[in-house]
């Protein structure tokens, strides 16, 4: 099993998180991506996907979780300034917060 064999490698955790996201298992996805960024804090895509998962977990009104999502997007944006996805997702999240 990839995660058991390489628990200090973020990539299996990212893969497991992606599968969980696709299945709508957002808490599981968030846990996987949180482990990935713990292992490799510079992995900007994992931070973005952590934000996506947290935004789904927190929607529509769990403000502390939504703030965690915003922080994850901001971290991803700081790590890779050329990638538009984190800031796009942050903008969508903030727009959603203003409508609720």
TIKOLFI-591110 format. One record per atom (N, C-alpha, C, O): residue in three letters; y, x, z; residue number from 1; atom name. Coordinates in nm, 2 decimals. Each point is the difference from the previous one (the first is absolute). Layout:
REM residues N
+------+--------+--------+--------+-----+------+
: type :      y :      x :      z : seq : atom :
+------+--------+--------+--------+-----+------+
:  Ala :      Y :      X :      Z : NUM :   CA :
...
+------+--------+--------+--------+-----+------+
//
This chain:
REM residues 100
+------+--------+--------+--------+-----+------+
: type :      y :      x :      z : seq : atom :
+------+--------+--------+--------+-----+------+
:  Unk :  -0.12 :   0.09 :   0.00 :   1 :    N :
:  Unk :   0.12 :  -0.09 :   0.00 :   1 :   CA :
:  Unk :   0.12 :   0.09 :   0.00 :   1 :    C :
:  Unk :   0.01 :   0.09 :   0.08 :   1 :    O :
:  Unk :   0.09 :  -0.12 :  -0.17 :   2 :    N :
:  Unk :   0.11 :   0.09 :  -0.02 :   2 :   CA :
:  Unk :   0.09 :   0.02 :   0.12 :   2 :    C :
:  Unk :   0.04 :   0.11 :   0.03 :   2 :    O :
:  Unk :  -0.02 :  -0.22 :   0.04 :   3 :    N :
:  Unk :   0.09 :   0.01 :   0.11 :   3 :   CA :
:  Unk :  -0.06 :   0.07 :   0.12 :   3 :    C :
:  Unk :   0.07 :   0.09 :   0.06 :   3 :    O :
:  Unk :  -0.20 :  -0.11 :  -0.04 :   4 :    N :
:  Unk :  -0.07 :   0.07 :   0.11 :   4 :   CA :
:  Unk :   0.00 :   0.15 :  -0.03 :   4 :    C :
:  Unk :   0.01 :   0.09 :   0.09 :   4 :    O :
:  Unk :  -0.04 :  -0.05 :  -0.22 :   5 :    N :
:  Unk :  -0.01 :   0.14 :  -0.04 :   5 :   CA :
:  Unk :   0.13 :   0.07 :   0.00 :   5 :    C :
:  Unk :   0.01 :   0.12 :   0.03 :   5 :    O :
:  Unk :   0.10 :  -0.19 :  -0.06 :   6 :    N :
:  Unk :   0.13 :   0.07 :  -0.02 :   6 :   CA :
:  Unk :   0.11 :  -0.08 :   0.08 :   6 :    C :
:  Unk :   0.10 :  -0.03 :  -0.06 :   6 :    O :
:  Unk :  -0.12 :   0.02 :   0.19 :   7 :    N :
:  Unk :   0.09 :  -0.08 :   0.08 :   7 :   CA :
:  Unk :   0.14 :   0.06 :   0.01 :   7 :    C :
:  Unk :   0.09 :  -0.07 :   0.04 :   7 :    O :
:  Unk :  -0.08 :   0.20 :  -0.08 :   8 :    N :
:  Unk :   0.13 :   0.06 :   0.01 :   8 :   CA :
:  Unk :   0.07 :   0.01 :  -0.14 :   8 :    C :
:  Unk :   0.09 :   0.08 :  -0.02 :   8 :    O :
:  Unk :  -0.14 :  -0.16 :  -0.07 :   9 :    N :
:  Unk :   0.05 :  -0.01 :  -0.14 :   9 :   CA :
:  Unk :   0.06 :  -0.14 :  -0.01 :   9 :    C :
:  Unk :  -0.07 :  -0.10 :   0.02 :   9 :    O :
:  Unk :   0.19 :   0.09 :  -0.07 :  10 :    N :
:  Unk :   0.06 :  -0.13 :   0.00 :  10 :   CA :
:  Unk :  -0.04 :  -0.09 :  -0.12 :  10 :    C :
:  Unk :   0.01 :  -0.12 :   0.00 :  10 :    O :
:  Unk :  -0.07 :   0.19 :  -0.11 :  11 :    N :
:  Unk :  -0.03 :  -0.08 :  -0.12 :  11 :   CA :
:  Unk :  -0.10 :  -0.11 :   0.02 :  11 :    C :
:  Unk :   0.01 :  -0.11 :  -0.05 :  11 :    O :
:  Unk :  -0.12 :   0.14 :   0.13 :  12 :    N :
:  Unk :  -0.10 :  -0.12 :   0.02 :  12 :   CA :
:  Unk :   0.07 :  -0.11 :   0.07 :  12 :    C :
:  Unk :  -0.03 :  -0.12 :  -0.02 :  12 :    O :
:  Unk :   0.12 :   0.15 :   0.11 :  13 :    N :
:  Unk :   0.07 :  -0.11 :   0.08 :  13 :   CA :
:  Unk :   0.09 :  -0.08 :  -0.09 :  13 :    C :
:  Unk :   0.01 :  -0.12 :   0.01 :  13 :    O :
:  Unk :   0.05 :   0.19 :  -0.11 :  14 :    N :
:  Unk :   0.09 :  -0.07 :  -0.10 :  14 :   CA :
:  Unk :  -0.09 :  -0.09 :  -0.08 :  14 :    C :
:  Unk :   0.04 :  -0.11 :  -0.03 :  14 :    O :
:  Unk :  -0.15 :   0.16 :  -0.01 :  15 :    N :
:  Unk :  -0.09 :  -0.08 :  -0.09 :  15 :   CA :
:  Unk :  -0.05 :  -0.12 :   0.08 :  15 :    C :
:  Unk :   0.00 :  -0.11 :  -0.06 :  15 :    O :
:  Unk :  -0.04 :   0.13 :   0.18 :  16 :    N :
:  Unk :  -0.04 :  -0.12 :   0.08 :  16 :   CA :
:  Unk :   0.11 :  -0.10 :   0.03 :  16 :    C :
:  Unk :  -0.02 :  -0.12 :  -0.01 :  16 :    O :
:  Unk :   0.14 :   0.18 :   0.03 :  17 :    N :
:  Unk :   0.12 :  -0.09 :   0.01 :  17 :   CA :
:  Unk :   0.03 :  -0.08 :  -0.12 :  17 :    C :
:  Unk :   0.04 :  -0.12 :   0.01 :  17 :    O :
:  Unk :  -0.06 :   0.18 :  -0.13 :  18 :    N :
:  Unk :   0.03 :  -0.07 :  -0.12 :  18 :   CA :
:  Unk :  -0.10 :  -0.11 :  -0.02 :  18 :    C :
:  Unk :   0.04 :  -0.11 :  -0.05 :  18 :    O :
:  Unk :  -0.17 :   0.13 :   0.08 :  19 :    N :
:  Unk :  -0.10 :  -0.11 :  -0.01 :  19 :   CA :
:  Unk :   0.04 :  -0.11 :   0.09 :  19 :    C :
:  Unk :  -0.01 :  -0.12 :  -0.04 :  19 :    O :
:  Unk :   0.05 :   0.15 :   0.16 :  20 :    N :
:  Unk :   0.03 :  -0.10 :   0.10 :  20 :   CA :
:  Unk :   0.13 :  -0.08 :  -0.05 :  20 :    C :
:  Unk :   0.00 :  -0.12 :   0.01 :  20 :    O :
:  Unk :   0.10 :   0.19 :  -0.06 :  21 :    N :
:  Unk :   0.11 :  -0.07 :  -0.06 :  21 :   CA :
:  Unk :  -0.04 :  -0.10 :  -0.11 :  21 :    C :
:  Unk :   0.05 :  -0.11 :   0.00 :  21 :    O :
:  Unk :  -0.13 :   0.16 :  -0.09 :  22 :    N :
:  Unk :  -0.05 :  -0.09 :  -0.11 :  22 :   CA :
:  Unk :  -0.07 :  -0.12 :   0.05 :  22 :    C :
:  Unk :   0.00 :  -0.10 :  -0.07 :  22 :    O :
:  Unk :  -0.07 :   0.11 :   0.18 :  23 :    N :
:  Unk :  -0.08 :  -0.11 :   0.06 :  23 :   CA :
:  Unk :   0.09 :  -0.09 :   0.09 :  23 :    C :
:  Unk :  -0.05 :  -0.10 :   0.05 :  23 :    O :
:  Unk :   0.17 :   0.14 :  -0.03 :  24 :    N :
:  Unk :   0.09 :  -0.08 :   0.09 :  24 :   CA :
:  Unk :  -0.02 :   0.03 :   0.14 :  24 :    C :
:  Unk :   0.04 :  -0.08 :   0.09 :  24 :    O :
:  Unk :  -0.11 :   0.19 :  -0.05 :  25 :    N :
:  Unk :  -0.03 :   0.04 :   0.13 :  25 :   CA :
:  Unk :   0.11 :   0.09 :   0.05 :  25 :    C :
:  Unk :  -0.01 :   0.13 :   0.01 :  25 :    O :
:  Unk :   0.13 :  -0.18 :   0.02 :  26 :    N :
:  Unk :   0.12 :   0.08 :   0.01 :  26 :   CA :
:  Unk :   0.00 :   0.08 :   0.13 :  26 :    C :
:  Unk :   0.06 :   0.11 :   0.00 :  26 :    O :
:  Unk :  -0.11 :  -0.16 :   0.11 :  27 :    N :
:  Unk :  -0.01 :   0.07 :   0.13 :  27 :   CA :
:  Unk :  -0.09 :   0.12 :  -0.02 :  27 :    C :
:  Unk :   0.03 :   0.11 :   0.04 :  27 :    O :
:  Unk :  -0.14 :  -0.13 :  -0.11 :  28 :    N :
:  Unk :  -0.10 :   0.11 :  -0.03 :  28 :   CA :
:  Unk :   0.07 :   0.11 :  -0.09 :  28 :    C :
:  Unk :  -0.01 :   0.12 :   0.03 :  28 :    O :
:  Unk :   0.08 :  -0.17 :  -0.13 :  29 :    N :
:  Unk :   0.07 :   0.09 :  -0.09 :  29 :   CA :
:  Unk :   0.11 :   0.09 :   0.08 :  29 :    C :
:  Unk :   0.00 :   0.12 :  -0.02 :  29 :    O :
:  Unk :   0.07 :  -0.19 :   0.10 :  30 :    N :
:  Unk :   0.10 :   0.07 :   0.08 :  30 :   CA :
:  Unk :  -0.06 :   0.11 :   0.09 :  30 :    C :
:  Unk :   0.05 :   0.11 :   0.01 :  30 :    O :
:  Unk :  -0.16 :  -0.15 :   0.05 :  31 :    N :
:  Unk :  -0.07 :   0.10 :   0.09 :  31 :   CA :
:  Unk :  -0.05 :   0.12 :  -0.08 :  31 :    C :
:  Unk :   0.02 :   0.12 :   0.04 :  31 :    O :
:  Unk :  -0.07 :  -0.14 :  -0.16 :  32 :    N :
:  Unk :  -0.04 :   0.11 :  -0.09 :  32 :   CA :
:  Unk :   0.11 :   0.09 :  -0.04 :  32 :    C :
:  Unk :  -0.01 :   0.12 :   0.01 :  32 :    O :
:  Unk :   0.12 :  -0.19 :  -0.06 :  33 :    N :
:  Unk :   0.11 :   0.08 :  -0.04 :  33 :   CA :
:  Unk :   0.07 :   0.08 :   0.12 :  33 :    C :
:  Unk :   0.05 :   0.11 :  -0.02 :  33 :    O :
:  Unk :  -0.05 :  -0.17 :   0.14 :  34 :    N :
:  Unk :   0.06 :   0.06 :   0.11 :  34 :   CA :
:  Unk :  -0.09 :   0.13 :   0.03 :  34 :    C :
:  Unk :   0.06 :   0.10 :   0.04 :  34 :    O :
:  Unk :  -0.19 :  -0.11 :  -0.05 :  35 :    N :
:  Unk :  -0.08 :   0.12 :   0.02 :  35 :   CA :
:  Unk :   0.03 :   0.10 :  -0.11 :  35 :    C :
:  Unk :   0.01 :   0.12 :   0.04 :  35 :    O :
:  Unk :   0.01 :  -0.16 :  -0.16 :  36 :    N :
:  Unk :   0.03 :   0.09 :  -0.11 :  36 :   CA :
:  Unk :   0.13 :   0.08 :   0.03 :  36 :    C :
:  Unk :   0.00 :   0.12 :  -0.02 :  36 :    O :
:  Unk :   0.10 :  -0.19 :   0.06 :  37 :    N :
:  Unk :   0.13 :   0.07 :   0.03 :  37 :   CA :
:  Unk :   0.00 :   0.08 :   0.13 :  37 :    C :
:  Unk :   0.07 :   0.10 :   0.01 :  37 :    O :
:  Unk :  -0.16 :  -0.13 :   0.08 :  38 :    N :
:  Unk :  -0.02 :   0.08 :   0.12 :  38 :   CA :
:  Unk :  -0.06 :   0.13 :  -0.05 :  38 :    C :
:  Unk :   0.03 :   0.11 :   0.05 :  38 :    O :
:  Unk :  -0.13 :  -0.11 :  -0.14 :  39 :    N :
:  Unk :  -0.07 :   0.12 :  -0.05 :  39 :   CA :
:  Unk :   0.10 :   0.08 :  -0.09 :  39 :    C :
:  Unk :   0.01 :   0.12 :   0.02 :  39 :    O :
:  Unk :   0.06 :  -0.18 :  -0.11 :  40 :    N :
:  Unk :   0.09 :   0.06 :  -0.09 :  40 :   CA :
:  Unk :   0.14 :  -0.07 :   0.00 :  40 :    C :
:  Unk :   0.02 :  -0.09 :  -0.08 :  40 :    O :
:  Unk :   0.06 :   0.13 :   0.17 :  41 :    N :
:  Unk :   0.13 :  -0.07 :   0.01 :  41 :   CA :
:  Unk :   0.09 :   0.01 :  -0.12 :  41 :    C :
:  Unk :   0.10 :  -0.07 :  -0.01 :  41 :    O :
:  Unk :  -0.13 :   0.16 :  -0.08 :  42 :    N :
:  Unk :   0.08 :   0.02 :  -0.12 :  42 :   CA :
:  Unk :  -0.05 :  -0.09 :  -0.12 :  42 :    C :
:  Unk :   0.06 :   0.02 :  -0.11 :  42 :    O :
:  Unk :  -0.16 :  -0.10 :   0.13 :  43 :    N :
:  Unk :  -0.05 :  -0.08 :  -0.11 :  43 :   CA :
:  Unk :   0.08 :  -0.12 :  -0.02 :  43 :    C :
:  Unk :  -0.02 :  -0.11 :   0.06 :  43 :    O :
:  Unk :   0.11 :   0.12 :  -0.16 :  44 :    N :
:  Unk :   0.10 :  -0.11 :  -0.02 :  44 :   CA :
:  Unk :  -0.06 :  -0.13 :  -0.04 :  44 :    C :
:  Unk :   0.04 :  -0.11 :   0.04 :  44 :    O :
:  Unk :  -0.14 :   0.11 :  -0.13 :  45 :    N :
:  Unk :  -0.07 :  -0.12 :  -0.05 :  45 :   CA :
:  Unk :  -0.07 :  -0.07 :   0.12 :  45 :    C :
:  Unk :   0.01 :  -0.12 :   0.01 :  45 :    O :
:  Unk :  -0.07 :   0.19 :   0.08 :  46 :    N :
:  Unk :  -0.06 :  -0.06 :   0.12 :  46 :   CA :
:  Unk :   0.10 :  -0.07 :   0.08 :  46 :    C :
:  Unk :  -0.02 :  -0.11 :   0.06 :  46 :    O :
:  Unk :   0.14 :   0.17 :  -0.04 :  47 :    N :
:  Unk :   0.11 :  -0.06 :   0.07 :  47 :   CA :
:  Unk :   0.04 :  -0.13 :  -0.06 :  47 :    C :
:  Unk :   0.03 :  -0.10 :   0.06 :  47 :    O :
:  Unk :  -0.01 :   0.11 :  -0.20 :  48 :    N :
:  Unk :   0.04 :  -0.13 :  -0.07 :  48 :   CA :
:  Unk :  -0.11 :  -0.11 :   0.02 :  48 :    C :
:  Unk :   0.04 :  -0.11 :   0.03 :  48 :    O :
:  Unk :  -0.16 :   0.15 :  -0.05 :  49 :    N :
:  Unk :  -0.11 :  -0.10 :   0.02 :  49 :   CA :
:  Unk :  -0.01 :  -0.05 :   0.14 :  49 :    C :
:  Unk :  -0.03 :  -0.12 :   0.03 :  49 :    O :
:  Unk :   0.06 :   0.21 :   0.07 :  50 :    N :
:  Unk :   0.00 :  -0.05 :   0.14 :  50 :   CA :
:  Unk :   0.11 :  -0.10 :   0.01 :  50 :    C :
:  Unk :  -0.02 :  -0.11 :   0.07 :  50 :    O :
:  Unk :   0.14 :   0.13 :  -0.13 :  51 :    N :
:  Unk :   0.11 :  -0.10 :   0.01 :  51 :   CA :
:  Unk :  -0.04 :  -0.13 :  -0.06 :  51 :    C :
:  Unk :   0.03 :  -0.10 :   0.05 :  51 :    O :
:  Unk :  -0.10 :   0.11 :  -0.17 :  52 :    N :
:  Unk :  -0.04 :  -0.13 :  -0.06 :  52 :   CA :
:  Unk :  -0.10 :  -0.07 :   0.09 :  52 :    C :
:  Unk :   0.02 :  -0.13 :   0.02 :  52 :    O :
:  Unk :  -0.12 :   0.20 :   0.04 :  53 :    N :
:  Unk :  -0.09 :  -0.07 :   0.08 :  53 :   CA :
:  Unk :   0.07 :  -0.06 :   0.13 :  53 :    C :
:  Unk :  -0.03 :  -0.11 :   0.03 :  53 :    O :
:  Unk :   0.12 :   0.19 :   0.03 :  54 :    N :
:  Unk :   0.07 :  -0.05 :   0.12 :  54 :   CA :
:  Unk :   0.09 :  -0.12 :  -0.04 :  54 :    C :
:  Unk :   0.01 :  -0.10 :   0.08 :  54 :    O :
:  Unk :   0.05 :   0.10 :  -0.19 :  55 :    N :
:  Unk :   0.08 :  -0.11 :  -0.05 :  55 :   CA :
:  Unk :  -0.08 :  -0.13 :  -0.01 :  55 :    C :
:  Unk :   0.04 :  -0.11 :   0.04 :  55 :    O :
:  Unk :  -0.16 :   0.13 :  -0.09 :  56 :    N :
:  Unk :  -0.09 :  -0.12 :  -0.01 :  56 :   CA :
:  Unk :  -0.05 :  -0.05 :   0.14 :  56 :    C :
:  Unk :  -0.01 :  -0.12 :   0.02 :  56 :    O :
:  Unk :  -0.02 :   0.21 :   0.07 :  57 :    N :
:  Unk :  -0.04 :  -0.03 :   0.13 :  57 :   CA :
:  Unk :   0.11 :  -0.07 :   0.08 :  57 :    C :
:  Unk :  -0.02 :  -0.10 :   0.06 :  57 :    O :
:  Unk :   0.15 :   0.15 :  -0.08 :  58 :    N :
:  Unk :   0.11 :  -0.06 :   0.08 :  58 :   CA :
:  Unk :   0.07 :  -0.12 :  -0.06 :  58 :    C :
:  Unk :   0.07 :  -0.07 :   0.06 :  58 :    O :
:  Unk :  -0.10 :   0.04 :  -0.19 :  59 :    N :
:  Unk :   0.06 :  -0.11 :  -0.06 :  59 :   CA :
:  Unk :  -0.04 :  -0.13 :   0.06 :  59 :    C :
:  Unk :  -0.11 :  -0.02 :   0.04 :  59 :    O :
:  Unk :   0.20 :  -0.08 :  -0.03 :  60 :    N :
:  Unk :   0.14 :   0.01 :  -0.03 :  60 :   CA :
:  Unk :   0.09 :   0.04 :   0.11 :  60 :    C :
:  Unk :   0.12 :   0.03 :  -0.02 :  60 :    O :
:  Unk :  -0.16 :  -0.03 :   0.15 :  61 :    N :
:  Unk :   0.09 :   0.01 :   0.11 :  61 :   CA :
:  Unk :  -0.03 :   0.10 :   0.11 :  61 :    C :
:  Unk :   0.07 :  -0.01 :   0.10 :  61 :    O :
:  Unk :  -0.17 :   0.09 :  -0.12 :  62 :    N :
:  Unk :  -0.03 :   0.10 :   0.11 :  62 :   CA :
:  Unk :   0.09 :   0.12 :  -0.02 :  62 :    C :
:  Unk :  -0.03 :   0.10 :  -0.06 :  62 :    O :
:  Unk :   0.15 :  -0.11 :   0.12 :  63 :    N :
:  Unk :   0.11 :   0.10 :  -0.03 :  63 :   CA :
:  Unk :  -0.04 :   0.14 :   0.04 :  63 :    C :
:  Unk :   0.02 :   0.09 :  -0.07 :  63 :    O :
:  Unk :  -0.09 :  -0.06 :   0.19 :  64 :    N :
:  Unk :  -0.04 :   0.13 :   0.03 :  64 :   CA :
:  Unk :  -0.09 :   0.06 :  -0.11 :  64 :    C :
:  Unk :   0.01 :   0.12 :  -0.04 :  64 :    O :
:  Unk :  -0.11 :  -0.19 :  -0.01 :  65 :    N :
:  Unk :  -0.08 :   0.05 :  -0.10 :  65 :   CA :
:  Unk :   0.07 :   0.02 :  -0.14 :  65 :    C :
:  Unk :  -0.02 :   0.10 :  -0.07 :  65 :    O :
:  Unk :   0.11 :  -0.19 :   0.04 :  66 :    N :
:  Unk :   0.08 :   0.01 :  -0.12 :  66 :   CA :
:  Unk :   0.10 :   0.13 :   0.01 :  66 :    C :
:  Unk :   0.02 :   0.06 :  -0.10 :  66 :    O :
:  Unk :   0.02 :  -0.03 :   0.22 :  67 :    N :
:  Unk :   0.08 :   0.12 :   0.02 :  67 :   CA :
:  Unk :  -0.08 :   0.12 :  -0.02 :  67 :    C :
:  Unk :   0.04 :   0.10 :  -0.05 :  67 :    O :
:  Unk :  -0.17 :  -0.10 :   0.09 :  68 :    N :
:  Unk :  -0.09 :   0.11 :  -0.02 :  68 :   CA :
:  Unk :  -0.02 :   0.02 :  -0.15 :  68 :    C :
:  Unk :  -0.01 :   0.11 :  -0.05 :  68 :    O :
:  Unk :   0.00 :  -0.23 :  -0.02 :  69 :    N :
:  Unk :  -0.02 :   0.01 :  -0.15 :  69 :   CA :
:  Unk :   0.12 :   0.07 :  -0.06 :  69 :    C :
:  Unk :  -0.01 :   0.08 :  -0.09 :  69 :    O :
:  Unk :   0.13 :  -0.12 :   0.13 :  70 :    N :
:  Unk :   0.13 :   0.06 :  -0.05 :  70 :   CA :
:  Unk :   0.00 :   0.15 :   0.03 :  70 :    C :
:  Unk :   0.04 :   0.07 :  -0.09 :  70 :    O :
:  Unk :  -0.08 :  -0.03 :   0.21 :  71 :    N :
:  Unk :   0.00 :   0.14 :   0.03 :  71 :   CA :
:  Unk :  -0.10 :   0.08 :  -0.09 :  71 :    C :
:  Unk :   0.03 :   0.11 :  -0.04 :  71 :    O :
:  Unk :  -0.15 :  -0.18 :   0.01 :  72 :    N :
:  Unk :  -0.09 :   0.07 :  -0.09 :  72 :   CA :
:  Unk :   0.06 :   0.02 :  -0.14 :  72 :    C :
:  Unk :  -0.02 :   0.10 :  -0.06 :  72 :    O :
:  Unk :   0.09 :  -0.21 :   0.01 :  73 :    N :
:  Unk :   0.06 :   0.02 :  -0.13 :  73 :   CA :
:  Unk :   0.11 :   0.10 :   0.00 :  73 :    C :
:  Unk :   0.01 :   0.08 :  -0.10 :  73 :    O :
:  Unk :   0.07 :  -0.07 :   0.21 :  74 :    N :
:  Unk :   0.10 :   0.10 :   0.01 :  74 :   CA :
:  Unk :  -0.06 :   0.14 :   0.00 :  74 :    C :
:  Unk :   0.05 :   0.10 :  -0.06 :  74 :    O :
:  Unk :  -0.16 :  -0.08 :   0.13 :  75 :    N :
:  Unk :  -0.07 :   0.13 :   0.01 :  75 :   CA :
:  Unk :  -0.05 :   0.04 :  -0.14 :  75 :    C :
:  Unk :   0.02 :   0.11 :  -0.04 :  75 :    O :
:  Unk :  -0.08 :  -0.21 :  -0.03 :  76 :    N :
:  Unk :  -0.05 :   0.03 :  -0.13 :  76 :   CA :
:  Unk :   0.11 :   0.04 :  -0.09 :  76 :    C :
:  Unk :  -0.01 :   0.10 :  -0.08 :  76 :    O :
:  Unk :   0.12 :  -0.17 :   0.08 :  77 :    N :
:  Unk :   0.12 :   0.03 :  -0.08 :  77 :   CA :
:  Unk :   0.05 :   0.14 :   0.03 :  77 :    C :
:  Unk :   0.04 :   0.08 :  -0.10 :  77 :    O :
:  Unk :  -0.03 :  -0.04 :   0.22 :  78 :    N :
:  Unk :   0.05 :   0.13 :   0.04 :  78 :   CA :
:  Unk :  -0.10 :   0.11 :  -0.05 :  78 :    C :
:  Unk :   0.05 :   0.11 :  -0.03 :  78 :    O :
:  Unk :  -0.18 :  -0.14 :   0.03 :  79 :    N :
:  Unk :  -0.09 :   0.10 :  -0.04 :  79 :   CA :
:  Unk :  -0.01 :   0.02 :  -0.16 :  79 :    C :
:  Unk :  -0.02 :   0.11 :  -0.04 :  79 :    O :
:  Unk :   0.05 :  -0.21 :  -0.03 :  80 :    N :
:  Unk :   0.00 :   0.01 :  -0.15 :  80 :   CA :
:  Unk :   0.12 :  -0.08 :  -0.05 :  80 :    C :
:  Unk :  -0.01 :  -0.12 :  -0.03 :  80 :    O :
:  Unk :   0.12 :   0.19 :   0.02 :  81 :    N :
:  Unk :   0.13 :  -0.07 :  -0.04 :  81 :   CA :
:  Unk :   0.00 :  -0.05 :  -0.15 :  81 :    C :
:  Unk :   0.08 :  -0.08 :  -0.03 :  81 :    O :
:  Unk :  -0.18 :   0.13 :  -0.05 :  82 :    N :
:  Unk :   0.00 :  -0.04 :  -0.14 :  82 :   CA :
:  Unk :  -0.08 :  -0.13 :  -0.02 :  82 :    C :
:  Unk :   0.00 :  -0.06 :  -0.11 :  82 :    O :
:  Unk :  -0.08 :   0.03 :   0.21 :  83 :    N :
:  Unk :  -0.09 :  -0.12 :  -0.01 :  83 :   CA :
:  Unk :   0.08 :  -0.13 :   0.04 :  83 :    C :
:  Unk :   0.04 :  -0.01 :   0.11 :  83 :    O :
:  Unk :  -0.03 :  -0.08 :  -0.20 :  84 :    N :
:  Unk :   0.08 :  -0.12 :   0.03 :  84 :   CA :
:  Unk :  -0.07 :  -0.11 :   0.09 :  84 :    C :
:  Unk :   0.06 :  -0.08 :   0.06 :  84 :    O :
:  Unk :  -0.20 :   0.09 :  -0.05 :  85 :    N :
:  Unk :  -0.07 :  -0.11 :   0.06 :  85 :   CA :
:  Unk :   0.04 :  -0.02 :   0.15 :  85 :    C :
:  Unk :   0.01 :  -0.11 :   0.04 :  85 :    O :
:  Unk :   0.00 :   0.22 :   0.04 :  86 :    N :
:  Unk :   0.04 :  -0.03 :   0.14 :  86 :   CA :
:  Unk :   0.13 :  -0.07 :   0.02 :  86 :    C :
:  Unk :   0.01 :  -0.10 :   0.08 :  86 :    O :
:  Unk :   0.09 :   0.14 :  -0.15 :  87 :    N :
:  Unk :   0.13 :  -0.07 :   0.01 :  87 :   CA :
:  Unk :   0.00 :  -0.14 :  -0.06 :  87 :    C :
:  Unk :   0.06 :  -0.09 :   0.05 :  87 :    O :
:  Unk :  -0.14 :   0.07 :  -0.16 :  88 :    N :
:  Unk :  -0.01 :  -0.13 :  -0.05 :  88 :   CA :
:  Unk :  -0.07 :  -0.10 :   0.10 :  88 :    C :
:  Unk :   0.05 :  -0.11 :   0.02 :  88 :    O :
:  Unk :  -0.16 :   0.16 :   0.04 :  89 :    N :
:  Unk :  -0.07 :  -0.08 :   0.10 :  89 :   CA :
:  Unk :   0.09 :  -0.02 :   0.12 :  89 :    C :
:  Unk :   0.00 :  -0.11 :   0.06 :  89 :    O :
:  Unk :   0.08 :   0.21 :  -0.02 :  90 :    N :
:  Unk :   0.09 :  -0.02 :   0.12 :  90 :   CA :
:  Unk :   0.10 :  -0.11 :  -0.04 :  90 :    C :
:  Unk :   0.03 :  -0.08 :   0.09 :  90 :    O :
:  Unk :   0.03 :   0.09 :  -0.21 :  91 :    N :
:  Unk :   0.09 :  -0.11 :  -0.04 :  91 :   CA :
:  Unk :  -0.06 :  -0.14 :   0.00 :  91 :    C :
:  Unk :   0.07 :  -0.09 :   0.05 :  91 :    O :
:  Unk :  -0.19 :   0.08 :  -0.10 :  92 :    N :
:  Unk :  -0.07 :  -0.13 :   0.01 :  92 :   CA :
:  Unk :  -0.02 :  -0.05 :   0.14 :  92 :    C :
:  Unk :   0.02 :  -0.11 :   0.03 :  92 :    O :
:  Unk :  -0.06 :   0.21 :   0.06 :  93 :    N :
:  Unk :  -0.02 :  -0.04 :   0.14 :  93 :   CA :
:  Unk :   0.13 :  -0.04 :   0.06 :  93 :    C :
:  Unk :   0.00 :  -0.11 :   0.07 :  93 :    O :
:  Unk :   0.10 :   0.18 :  -0.09 :  94 :    N :
:  Unk :   0.13 :  -0.04 :   0.06 :  94 :   CA :
:  Unk :   0.05 :  -0.13 :  -0.05 :  94 :    C :
:  Unk :   0.06 :  -0.08 :   0.07 :  94 :    O :
:  Unk :  -0.08 :   0.06 :  -0.20 :  95 :    N :
:  Unk :   0.04 :  -0.13 :  -0.06 :  95 :   CA :
:  Unk :  -0.08 :  -0.12 :   0.06 :  95 :    C :
:  Unk :   0.05 :  -0.10 :   0.03 :  95 :    O :
:  Unk :  -0.18 :   0.13 :   0.00 :  96 :    N :
:  Unk :  -0.08 :  -0.11 :   0.06 :  96 :   CA :
:  Unk :   0.04 :  -0.02 :   0.14 :  96 :    C :
:  Unk :   0.01 :  -0.12 :   0.05 :  96 :    O :
:  Unk :   0.03 :   0.22 :   0.02 :  97 :    N :
:  Unk :   0.05 :  -0.02 :   0.14 :  97 :   CA :
:  Unk :   0.13 :  -0.08 :   0.00 :  97 :    C :
:  Unk :   0.02 :  -0.08 :   0.10 :  97 :    O :
:  Unk :   0.06 :   0.10 :  -0.19 :  98 :    N :
:  Unk :   0.13 :  -0.08 :  -0.01 :  98 :   CA :
:  Unk :  -0.02 :  -0.14 :  -0.03 :  98 :    C :
:  Unk :   0.09 :  -0.09 :   0.02 :  98 :    O :
:  Unk :  -0.21 :   0.05 :  -0.08 :  99 :    N :
:  Unk :  -0.02 :  -0.14 :  -0.04 :  99 :   CA :
:  Unk :  -0.08 :  -0.07 :   0.11 :  99 :    C :
:  Unk :  -0.02 :  -0.12 :  -0.02 :  99 :    O :
:  Unk :  -0.02 :   0.18 :   0.12 : 100 :    N :
:  Unk :  -0.08 :  -0.07 :   0.11 : 100 :   CA :
:  Unk :   0.08 :   0.00 :   0.13 : 100 :    C :
:  Unk :  -0.05 :  -0.06 :   0.10 : 100 :    O :
+------+--------+--------+--------+-----+------+
//
